[in-house]
């Protein structure tokens, strides 16, 4: 049959871009998000200096305990926007998004994944519930043989100045490989800044803004 660009664009949105928009920024969506509250997070590529922006906002708590979230990914001048109904442990149930080829609002329902305990153990790092919790991150790093350091400092990012606890993970075999995350209970999602250093390369992510007036764009409810 004919090559269907509209369908391909829609499938790419939901299969490739939606998971990155939802889970790429990390953090804890159970902390600090009230309906209308949203965060913008920006990642900077060390080689190109290109920036990717992640937006995540809680739109509504539903009576059945599910939630509507708005998520967006902006990179290379293109913005992909989604409104997603999620379980409380952040699995997707349904999503709305704008097809980049047609401009139409598309809709897809997902089967609610209920992983078995074995699958959960095998795929723990891929599970959407594996957020960056400081204690868990430290345990996992030390179990893998990395050295960790913790401390307190005030840190300024575009979203403001916060009192934060940093956790630094150091690869003693390659001491110029260092991963540092700054956490603060004062921000939705708890993550303020994240820096991955590999020799001269430095991947940087930081909180750009916290907003309180997000609402549905796609008449999700």
C-alpha positions as CSV (number, residue, x, y, z in Angstrom):
1,X,0.0,0.0,0.0
2,X,0.9,3.7,-0.1
3,X,3.4,5.0,2.5
4,X,1.3,6.7,5.2
5,X,3.3,9.6,6.6
6,X,0.5,10.7,8.9
7,X,0.3,7.3,10.5
8,X,4.1,7.1,10.8
9,X,4.2,10.5,12.5
10,X,1.5,9.5,14.9
11,X,3.3,6.2,15.8
12,X,6.6,8.0,16.3
13,X,5.0,10.5,18.6
14,X,3.5,7.9,20.9
15,X,6.1,5.1,20.6
16,X,9.3,7.1,20.7
17,X,8.7,10.6,21.9
18,X,6.0,10.1,24.6
19,X,8.2,7.7,26.8
20,X,11.1,10.2,26.6
21,X,8.8,13.1,27.5
22,X,7.3,11.1,30.4
23,X,10.3,9.4,31.9
24,X,13.4,11.2,30.5
25,X,13.5,13.9,33.2
26,X,13.2,11.6,36.2
27,X,12.4,13.0,39.6
28,X,9.4,12.0,41.7
29,X,6.0,12.9,40.3
30,X,4.4,12.0,43.7
31,X,6.1,14.9,45.4
32,X,4.9,18.5,45.3
33,X,2.6,18.4,42.3
34,X,-0.9,19.8,42.9
35,X,-3.4,20.2,40.1
36,X,-2.1,23.0,37.9
37,X,1.5,22.7,39.1
38,X,4.2,22.0,36.5
39,X,8.0,22.0,36.1
40,X,10.2,22.7,33.2
41,X,13.6,20.8,33.1
42,X,16.4,21.5,30.6
43,X,19.2,19.1,29.6
44,X,22.3,20.4,27.7
45,X,24.3,18.1,25.4
46,X,28.1,18.5,26.1
47,X,29.3,18.3,22.4
48,X,26.7,20.3,20.6
49,X,25.3,22.6,23.3
50,X,21.8,21.6,22.1
51,X,19.1,21.8,24.7
52,X,16.1,19.6,25.3
53,X,13.3,20.9,27.5
54,X,10.9,18.6,29.4
55,X,7.6,19.9,30.8
56,X,5.6,17.9,33.3
57,X,2.4,19.2,35.0
58,X,-0.3,17.6,37.0
59,X,-3.6,18.7,35.4
60,X,-6.2,16.8,37.5
61,X,-6.8,14.2,40.1
62,X,-9.7,11.9,39.0
63,X,-12.3,10.2,41.2
64,X,-10.9,6.8,40.3
65,X,-7.5,7.7,41.7
66,X,-6.0,8.1,38.2
67,X,-4.5,11.5,37.2
68,X,-4.3,13.6,34.0
69,X,-0.8,14.9,33.3
70,X,0.5,17.3,30.6
71,X,4.0,16.4,29.3
72,X,6.0,18.0,26.5
73,X,9.4,17.6,24.9
74,X,11.0,20.5,23.1
75,X,14.2,19.8,21.1
76,X,15.7,21.2,17.9
77,X,13.0,23.8,17.7
78,X,10.1,21.2,17.7
79,X,7.6,20.8,20.5
80,X,5.7,17.5,21.1
81,X,2.8,17.8,23.6
82,X,0.8,15.1,25.3
83,X,-2.0,14.8,27.8
84,X,-1.8,11.4,29.5
85,X,-4.0,9.6,32.0
86,X,-1.8,7.8,34.4
87,X,-2.1,5.4,37.3
88,X,-0.7,6.6,40.6
89,X,2.5,4.6,40.0
90,X,2.9,6.5,36.7
91,X,1.8,3.9,34.1
92,X,0.1,5.2,31.0
93,X,-3.6,4.4,30.5
94,X,-4.5,6.7,27.6
95,X,-2.9,9.6,25.8
96,X,-3.9,12.6,23.6
97,X,-1.4,14.4,21.4
98,X,-1.3,16.6,18.3
99,X,-0.2,14.7,15.1
100,X,2.7,16.8,13.7
101,X,1.7,16.0,10.1
102,X,-2.0,16.8,10.2
103,X,-2.4,19.0,13.3
104,X,-5.3,16.7,14.4
105,X,-5.6,15.5,18.0
106,X,-5.0,11.8,18.2
107,X,-6.0,9.4,21.0
108,X,-4.7,6.0,22.1
109,X,-5.6,3.8,25.0
110,X,-3.0,1.5,26.5
111,X,-3.5,-1.9,28.3
112,X,-2.6,-1.3,31.9
113,X,0.7,-3.1,32.5
114,X,0.7,-5.3,35.6
115,X,4.2,-6.7,35.7
116,X,4.9,-9.9,37.6
117,X,7.4,-9.8,40.4
118,X,10.0,-11.6,38.2
119,X,9.6,-9.0,35.4
120,X,9.8,-6.2,37.9
121,X,13.1,-7.6,39.3
122,X,14.5,-8.0,35.8
123,X,13.4,-4.7,34.4
124,X,13.6,-2.6,37.6
125,X,15.7,0.2,35.9
126,X,13.2,0.4,33.1
127,X,10.1,0.5,35.3
128,X,8.5,3.9,35.3
129,X,8.3,3.7,39.1
130,X,12.1,3.7,39.5
131,X,12.5,7.4,40.2
132,X,15.6,9.0,41.5
133,X,15.2,8.6,45.2
134,X,18.3,9.6,47.0
135,X,18.5,6.7,49.5
136,X,17.7,4.2,46.7
137,X,20.2,5.8,44.3
138,X,22.9,5.6,47.0
139,X,22.2,1.9,47.8
140,X,22.3,0.9,44.2
141,X,25.5,2.8,43.5
142,X,27.3,1.3,46.5
143,X,26.0,-2.2,45.6
144,X,27.7,-1.7,42.2
145,X,31.0,-0.8,43.9
146,X,30.9,3.0,43.4
147,X,31.9,5.5,46.0
148,X,29.3,8.0,47.1
149,X,29.5,11.4,48.9
150,X,26.6,13.4,50.3
151,X,26.5,17.0,51.5
152,X,24.4,20.1,51.8
153,X,24.6,23.3,49.7
154,X,22.6,26.2,48.5
155,X,22.3,26.0,44.7
156,X,21.0,28.5,42.2
157,X,19.3,27.3,38.9
158,X,17.0,29.3,36.6
159,X,14.0,28.3,38.7
160,X,15.6,29.9,41.9
161,X,17.9,29.3,44.8
162,X,17.3,26.2,46.9
163,X,18.8,24.5,49.9
164,X,19.7,21.1,48.5
165,X,21.3,17.8,49.4
166,X,23.7,16.5,46.8
167,X,24.6,12.9,46.2
168,X,27.8,12.3,44.2
169,X,28.6,8.9,42.7
170,X,32.3,8.3,41.8
171,X,33.7,5.5,39.7
172,X,37.0,4.8,41.5
173,X,38.3,2.9,38.4
174,X,37.7,6.0,36.3
175,X,37.8,8.9,38.8
176,X,36.9,11.5,36.2
177,X,33.5,9.8,35.8
178,X,31.3,11.5,38.4
179,X,27.5,11.7,38.6
180,X,26.0,14.3,40.9
181,X,22.3,15.0,41.7
182,X,21.0,17.8,43.9
183,X,17.7,17.1,45.7
184,X,15.4,19.5,47.5
185,X,12.0,18.9,49.1
186,X,11.1,22.5,48.2
187,X,10.6,21.7,44.5
188,X,8.0,19.4,42.7
189,X,9.8,16.2,41.7
190,X,12.6,16.9,44.2
191,X,15.4,17.2,41.6
192,X,17.1,20.6,41.2
193,X,20.2,19.8,39.2
194,X,22.0,16.8,37.7
195,X,25.5,16.7,36.2
196,X,27.2,13.7,34.6
197,X,30.9,14.2,34.1
198,X,32.9,11.9,31.8
199,X,36.4,13.3,31.4
200,X,36.0,16.7,29.6
201,X,32.3,16.0,28.8
202,X,29.7,17.4,31.1
203,X,26.0,16.5,30.7
204,X,23.9,19.0,32.6
205,X,20.2,19.1,33.6
206,X,18.5,21.7,35.7
207,X,15.2,23.0,36.8
208,X,14.2,26.0,34.7
209,X,10.8,27.0,36.1
210,X,7.9,26.0,38.4
211,X,4.4,27.0,37.3
212,X,1.0,26.8,38.9
213,X,-1.5,27.5,36.1
214,X,-1.3,24.5,33.8
215,X,-4.6,23.3,32.4
216,X,-5.8,21.0,29.6
217,X,-5.1,22.1,26.0
218,X,-6.7,19.1,24.4
219,X,-10.0,19.0,26.4
220,X,-8.8,15.7,28.0
221,X,-11.6,15.8,30.6
